[in-house]
């Protein structure tokens, strides 16, 4: 078999840290050890905690909602899965969190929740 190209997996953690720089400097991310930082699911779960802890900082909320929208807007089922299973499921204050999501993210949340 020839003519195929092996595509390395996306580095979701690096991408998240790039689009959400405030999260990279946060207590939630800094508390993860090196092994945990290599696990996208754990990093995205920490991101969800940071997002909700940042409601008093409009710039952080905007950056986080833009980061979520970024991952939802790509045609990548694995990225969508990380957002749903680690971010949306991690919401402790969904009534507030969903209210600040951008359009594609809010639509994905409502499809996931069944509304």
TIRO-2110 file (N, C-alpha, C; in Angstrom, 1 decimal):
// TIRO-2110
0.9, -1.2, 0.0, N, 1, A
0.0, 0.0, 0.0, CA, 1, A
0.9, 1.2, 0.0, C, 1, A
0.6, 2.1, -0.9, N, 2, A
1.4, 3.4, -0.9, CA, 2, A
0.5, 4.5, -1.2, C, 2, A
1.1, 5.7, -1.1, N, 3, A
0.3, 6.9, -1.4, CA, 3, A
-0.5, 7.4, -0.3, C, 3, A
-0.2, 7.0, 0.9, N, 4, A
-0.9, 7.5, 2.1, CA, 4, A
0.1, 8.3, 3.0, C, 4, A
-0.5, 9.2, 3.8, N, 5, A
0.4, 10.0, 4.6, CA, 5, A
-0.1, 9.8, 6.1, C, 5, A
0.9, 9.5, 6.9, N, 6, A
0.5, 9.4, 8.3, CA, 6, A
0.5, 10.9, 8.9, C, 6, A
-0.6, 11.2, 9.5, N, 7, A
-0.8, 12.5, 10.1, CA, 7, A
-0.7, 12.4, 11.6, C, 7, A
0.2, 13.1, 12.2, N, 8, A
0.3, 13.0, 13.6, CA, 8, A
-0.9, 13.6, 14.3, C, 8, A
-1.3, 13.1, 15.5, N, 9, A
-2.4, 13.6, 16.2, CA, 9, A
-2.2, 15.1, 16.6, C, 9, A
-3.3, 15.8, 16.7, N, 10, A
-3.2, 17.2, 17.1, CA, 10, A
-2.8, 17.3, 18.5, C, 10, A
-2.1, 18.3, 18.8, N, 11, A
-1.7, 18.6, 20.2, CA, 11, A
-2.7, 19.6, 20.8, C, 11, A
-3.7, 19.0, 21.3, N, 12, A
-4.8, 19.9, 21.8, CA, 12, A
-4.4, 20.7, 23.0, C, 12, A
-3.5, 20.2, 23.8, N, 13, A
-3.1, 21.0, 25.0, CA, 13, A
-2.3, 22.2, 24.6, C, 13, A
-1.3, 22.1, 23.7, N, 14, A
-0.6, 23.2, 23.2, CA, 14, A
-1.5, 24.2, 22.5, C, 14, A
-2.5, 23.7, 21.8, N, 15, A
-3.4, 24.6, 21.1, CA, 15, A
-4.3, 25.4, 22.1, C, 15, A
-4.7, 24.7, 23.1, N, 16, A
-5.5, 25.4, 24.2, CA, 16, A
-4.7, 26.4, 24.9, C, 16, A
-3.4, 26.1, 25.2, N, 17, A
-2.6, 27.1, 25.9, CA, 17, A
-2.3, 28.3, 25.0, C, 17, A
-2.3, 28.1, 23.7, N, 18, A
-2.0, 29.2, 22.7, CA, 18, A
-3.2, 30.1, 22.7, C, 18, A
-4.4, 29.5, 22.6, N, 19, A
-5.6, 30.4, 22.5, CA, 19, A
-6.2, 30.9, 23.8, C, 19, A
-5.7, 30.3, 24.9, N, 20, A
-6.2, 30.7, 26.2, CA, 20, A
-4.9, 31.0, 27.1, C, 20, A
-4.2, 32.0, 26.8, N, 21, A
-3.0, 32.3, 27.5, CA, 21, A
-3.2, 32.5, 29.0, C, 21, A
-4.3, 33.1, 29.4, N, 22, A
-4.5, 33.3, 30.8, CA, 22, A
-4.6, 32.0, 31.6, C, 22, A
-5.2, 31.0, 30.9, N, 23, A
-5.3, 29.7, 31.5, CA, 23, A
-3.9, 29.1, 31.8, C, 23, A
-3.0, 29.3, 30.8, N, 24, A
-1.7, 28.8, 30.9, CA, 24, A
-1.0, 29.3, 32.2, C, 24, A
-1.3, 30.5, 32.6, N, 25, A
-0.7, 31.1, 33.8, CA, 25, A
-1.5, 30.9, 35.1, C, 25, A
-2.7, 30.2, 34.9, N, 26, A
-3.6, 30.0, 36.1, CA, 26, A
-3.2, 29.0, 37.1, C, 26, A
-3.7, 29.2, 38.3, N, 27, A
-3.5, 28.2, 39.3, CA, 27, A
-4.0, 26.8, 38.9, C, 27, A
-5.2, 26.8, 38.2, N, 28, A
-5.7, 25.5, 37.8, CA, 28, A
-4.8, 24.7, 36.9, C, 28, A
-4.1, 25.4, 36.0, N, 29, A
-3.1, 24.7, 35.1, CA, 29, A
-1.8, 24.5, 35.8, C, 29, A
-1.3, 25.4, 36.5, N, 30, A
-0.1, 25.3, 37.2, CA, 30, A
-0.1, 24.2, 38.3, C, 30, A
-1.3, 23.8, 38.8, N, 31, A
-1.4, 22.8, 39.8, CA, 31, A
-1.2, 21.4, 39.2, C, 31, A
-1.3, 21.3, 37.9, N, 32, A
-1.2, 20.0, 37.2, CA, 32, A
0.3, 19.6, 37.1, C, 32, A
0.6, 18.4, 37.4, N, 33, A
2.0, 18.0, 37.2, CA, 33, A
2.3, 17.7, 35.8, C, 33, A
3.6, 17.3, 35.5, N, 34, A
4.0, 17.1, 34.1, CA, 34, A
3.2, 16.0, 33.4, C, 34, A
3.0, 14.9, 34.1, N, 35, A
2.2, 13.8, 33.5, CA, 35, A
0.8, 14.2, 33.2, C, 35, A
0.2, 15.0, 34.1, N, 36, A
-1.2, 15.4, 34.0, CA, 36, A
-1.3, 16.4, 32.8, C, 36, A
-0.3, 17.3, 32.6, N, 37, A
-0.3, 18.2, 31.5, CA, 37, A
-0.2, 17.5, 30.2, C, 37, A
0.2, 16.3, 30.1, N, 38, A
0.3, 15.6, 28.9, CA, 38, A
-1.0, 14.9, 28.5, C, 38, A
-2.0, 14.9, 29.4, N, 39, A
-3.3, 14.3, 29.2, CA, 39, A
-4.3, 15.4, 28.8, C, 39, A
-4.7, 15.4, 27.6, N, 40, A
-5.6, 16.5, 27.1, CA, 40, A
-6.9, 16.6, 28.0, C, 40, A
-7.5, 15.4, 28.3, N, 41, A
-8.7, 15.4, 29.1, CA, 41, A
-8.5, 16.1, 30.5, C, 41, A
-7.4, 15.9, 31.2, N, 42, A
-7.2, 16.5, 32.4, CA, 42, A
-7.0, 18.0, 32.3, C, 42, A
-6.3, 18.4, 31.2, N, 43, A
-6.0, 19.8, 31.0, CA, 43, A
-7.3, 20.5, 30.7, C, 43, A
-8.2, 20.0, 29.8, N, 44, A
-9.4, 20.6, 29.5, CA, 44, A
-10.4, 20.6, 30.7, C, 44, A
-10.3, 19.7, 31.6, N, 45, A
-11.1, 19.7, 32.8, CA, 45, A
-10.7, 20.8, 33.7, C, 45, A
-9.3, 21.0, 33.8, N, 46, A
-8.8, 22.2, 34.6, CA, 46, A
-9.2, 23.5, 33.9, C, 46, A
-9.2, 23.5, 32.6, N, 47, A
-9.7, 24.7, 31.9, CA, 47, A
-11.1, 25.1, 32.2, C, 47, A
-12.0, 24.0, 32.3, N, 48, A
-13.4, 24.3, 32.7, CA, 48, A
-13.5, 24.9, 34.1, C, 48, A
-12.7, 24.4, 35.0, N, 49, A
-12.6, 25.0, 36.4, CA, 49, A
-12.2, 26.5, 36.3, C, 49, A
-11.1, 26.7, 35.5, N, 50, A
-10.6, 28.1, 35.4, CA, 50, A
-11.7, 29.0, 34.8, C, 50, A
-12.3, 28.5, 33.7, N, 51, A
-13.4, 29.3, 33.1, CA, 51, A
-14.4, 29.8, 34.1, C, 51, A
-14.9, 28.9, 34.9, N, 52, A
-15.9, 29.2, 35.8, CA, 52, A
-15.4, 30.1, 37.0, C, 52, A
-14.1, 29.9, 37.3, N, 53, A
-13.6, 30.7, 38.4, CA, 53, A
-13.2, 32.1, 37.9, C, 53, A
-13.3, 32.4, 36.6, N, 54, A
-13.0, 33.7, 36.1, CA, 54, A
-14.1, 34.6, 35.8, C, 54, A
-15.3, 34.3, 36.2, N, 55, A
-16.5, 35.1, 35.9, CA, 55, A
-16.4, 36.5, 36.3, C, 55, A
-15.5, 36.8, 37.3, N, 56, A
-15.4, 38.2, 37.7, CA, 56, A
-14.4, 39.0, 36.8, C, 56, A
-13.8, 38.3, 35.9, N, 57, A
-12.8, 38.9, 35.0, CA, 57, A
-13.3, 38.8, 33.5, C, 57, A
-14.0, 39.9, 33.0, N, 58, A
-14.5, 39.8, 31.7, CA, 58, A
-13.6, 39.5, 30.6, C, 58, A
-12.3, 39.9, 30.7, N, 59, A
-11.3, 39.6, 29.6, CA, 59, A
-11.0, 38.1, 29.6, C, 59, A
-10.9, 37.5, 30.8, N, 60, A
-10.6, 36.0, 30.9, CA, 60, A
-11.8, 35.2, 30.4, C, 60, A
-13.0, 35.7, 30.7, N, 61, A
-14.2, 35.0, 30.2, CA, 61, A
-14.3, 35.1, 28.7, C, 61, A
-14.0, 36.2, 28.1, N, 62, A
-14.0, 36.4, 26.7, CA, 62, A
-12.9, 35.4, 26.1, C, 62, A
-11.8, 35.4, 26.7, N, 63, A
-10.7, 34.5, 26.1, CA, 63, A
-11.1, 33.1, 26.2, C, 63, A
-11.7, 32.7, 27.3, N, 64, A
-12.2, 31.3, 27.5, CA, 64, A
-13.3, 30.9, 26.5, C, 64, A
-14.3, 31.8, 26.4, N, 65, A
-15.4, 31.5, 25.5, CA, 65, A
-14.9, 31.5, 24.0, C, 65, A
-13.9, 32.3, 23.7, N, 66, A
-13.3, 32.3, 22.4, CA, 66, A
-12.6, 31.0, 22.1, C, 66, A
-11.9, 30.5, 23.2, N, 67, A
-11.1, 29.2, 23.0, CA, 67, A
-12.1, 28.1, 22.8, C, 67, A
-13.2, 28.0, 23.6, N, 68, A
-14.2, 27.0, 23.4, CA, 68, A
-14.7, 27.0, 22.0, C, 68, A
-15.1, 28.2, 21.6, N, 69, A
-15.6, 28.4, 20.2, CA, 69, A
-14.6, 28.0, 19.2, C, 69, A
-13.3, 28.2, 19.4, N, 70, A
-12.3, 27.8, 18.5, CA, 70, A
-12.3, 26.2, 18.3, C, 70, A
-12.4, 25.5, 19.4, N, 71, A
-12.4, 24.0, 19.3, CA, 71, A
-13.7, 23.5, 18.7, C, 71, A
-14.8, 24.2, 19.0, N, 72, A
-16.1, 23.8, 18.4, CA, 72, A
-16.2, 24.0, 16.9, C, 72, A
-15.5, 25.1, 16.5, N, 73, A
-15.6, 25.5, 15.1, CA, 73, A
-14.8, 24.7, 14.1, C, 73, A
-13.9, 23.9, 14.6, N, 74, A
-13.1, 23.0, 13.8, CA, 74, A
-13.8, 21.7, 13.5, C, 74, A
-13.6, 21.2, 12.3, N, 75, A
-14.3, 19.9, 12.0, CA, 75, A
-13.4, 18.8, 12.5, C, 75, A
-13.5, 18.6, 13.8, N, 76, A
-12.7, 17.5, 14.5, CA, 76, A
-13.5, 16.9, 15.6, C, 76, A
-14.0, 15.7, 15.4, N, 77, A
-14.8, 15.1, 16.4, CA, 77, A
-14.1, 14.9, 17.8, C, 77, A
-12.8, 14.7, 17.7, N, 78, A
-12.0, 14.6, 19.0, CA, 78, A
-12.0, 15.9, 19.8, C, 78, A
-11.9, 17.0, 19.1, N, 79, A
-11.9, 18.3, 19.7, CA, 79, A
-13.3, 18.6, 20.3, C, 79, A
-14.3, 18.2, 19.6, N, 80, A
-15.7, 18.4, 20.1, CA, 80, A
-15.9, 17.5, 21.3, C, 80, A
-15.4, 16.3, 21.3, N, 81, A
-15.5, 15.4, 22.4, CA, 81, A
-14.8, 16.0, 23.7, C, 81, A
-13.6, 16.6, 23.5, N, 82, A
-13.0, 17.2, 24.6, CA, 82, A
-13.8, 18.3, 25.2, C, 82, A
-14.4, 19.1, 24.4, N, 83, A
-15.2, 20.2, 24.9, CA, 83, A
-16.5, 19.7, 25.6, C, 83, A
-17.1, 18.7, 25.0, N, 84, A
-18.3, 18.1, 25.7, CA, 84, A
-18.0, 17.4, 27.0, C, 84, A
-17.1, 16.4, 26.9, N, 85, A
-16.9, 15.6, 28.0, CA, 85, A
-16.0, 16.2, 29.1, C, 85, A
-15.2, 17.1, 28.8, N, 86, A
-14.3, 17.7, 29.8, CA, 86, A
-14.7, 19.1, 30.2, C, 86, A
-15.2, 19.9, 29.3, N, 87, A
-15.6, 21.3, 29.6, CA, 87, A
-17.1, 21.3, 30.0, C, 87, A
-18.0, 21.0, 29.1, N, 88, A
-19.4, 21.1, 29.4, CA, 88, A
-19.8, 20.2, 30.6, C, 88, A
-19.3, 19.0, 30.6, N, 89, A
-19.7, 18.1, 31.7, CA, 89, A
-19.1, 18.6, 33.0, C, 89, A
-18.0, 19.4, 32.9, N, 90, A
-17.4, 20.0, 34.1, CA, 90, A
-18.0, 21.2, 34.7, C, 90, A
-19.0, 21.8, 33.9, N, 91, A
-19.6, 23.0, 34.4, CA, 91, A
-20.3, 22.8, 35.7, C, 91, A
-20.0, 23.6, 36.7, N, 92, A
-20.7, 23.5, 38.0, CA, 92, A
-21.7, 24.5, 38.1, C, 92, A
-21.6, 25.5, 37.2, N, 93, A
-22.6, 26.6, 37.1, CA, 93, A
-23.1, 26.8, 35.7, C, 93, A
-23.8, 25.7, 35.2, N, 94, A
-24.1, 25.8, 33.7, CA, 94, A
-25.0, 27.0, 33.4, C, 94, A
-25.8, 27.4, 34.3, N, 95, A
-26.7, 28.5, 34.0, CA, 95, A
-25.9, 29.8, 33.7, C, 95, A
-24.8, 30.0, 34.3, N, 96, A
-23.9, 31.1, 34.0, CA, 96, A
-23.0, 30.8, 32.8, C, 96, A
-22.4, 29.6, 32.8, N, 97, A
-21.4, 29.3, 31.8, CA, 97, A
-22.0, 29.3, 30.4, C, 97, A
-23.1, 28.7, 30.3, N, 98, A
-23.7, 28.6, 28.9, CA, 98, A
-24.1, 30.0, 28.4, C, 98, A
-24.5, 30.9, 29.3, N, 99, A
-24.8, 32.2, 29.0, CA, 99, A
-23.7, 33.1, 28.4, C, 99, A
-22.5, 32.7, 28.6, N, 100, A
-21.3, 33.4, 28.0, CA, 100, A
-20.7, 32.7, 26.9, C, 100, A
-21.2, 31.5, 26.5, N, 101, A
-20.7, 30.8, 25.3, CA, 101, A
-21.1, 31.6, 24.0, C, 101, A
-20.2, 31.4, 23.0, N, 102, A
-20.5, 32.0, 21.7, CA, 102, A
-21.4, 31.0, 20.9, C, 102, A
-21.9, 31.5, 19.8, N, 103, A
-23.1, 30.8, 19.1, CA, 103, A
-22.8, 29.3, 18.8, C, 103, A
-21.7, 28.9, 18.2, N, 104, A
-21.5, 27.5, 17.9, CA, 104, A
-21.3, 26.7, 19.1, C, 104, A
-20.7, 27.2, 20.1, N, 105, A
-20.5, 26.5, 21.4, CA, 105, A
-21.8, 26.3, 22.1, C, 105, A
-22.6, 27.3, 22.1, N, 106, A
-23.9, 27.2, 22.8, CA, 106, A
-24.8, 26.2, 22.1, C, 106, A
-24.7, 26.2, 20.7, N, 107, A
-25.5, 25.2, 20.0, CA, 107, A
-25.1, 23.8, 20.3, C, 107, A
-23.7, 23.6, 20.3, N, 108, A
-23.2, 22.3, 20.7, CA, 108, A
-23.7, 21.9, 22.1, C, 108, A
-23.6, 22.8, 23.0, N, 109, A
-24.0, 22.5, 24.4, CA, 109, A
-25.5, 22.1, 24.4, C, 109, A
-26.4, 22.8, 23.7, N, 110, A
-27.8, 22.5, 23.7, CA, 110, A
-28.1, 21.1, 23.0, C, 110, A
-27.3, 20.8, 21.9, N, 111, A
-27.5, 19.5, 21.3, CA, 111, A
-27.0, 18.4, 22.2, C, 111, A
-25.9, 18.6, 23.0, N, 112, A
-25.5, 17.7, 23.9, CA, 112, A
-26.5, 17.5, 25.0, C, 112, A
-27.0, 18.5, 25.6, N, 113, A
-27.9, 18.5, 26.7, CA, 113, A
-29.3, 18.0, 26.3, C, 113, A
-29.6, 18.0, 25.0, N, 114, A
-30.8, 17.5, 24.5, CA, 114, A
-31.9, 18.5, 24.5, C, 114, A
-31.6, 19.8, 24.3, N, 115, A
-32.6, 20.8, 24.2, CA, 115, A
-32.6, 21.4, 22.8, C, 115, A
END
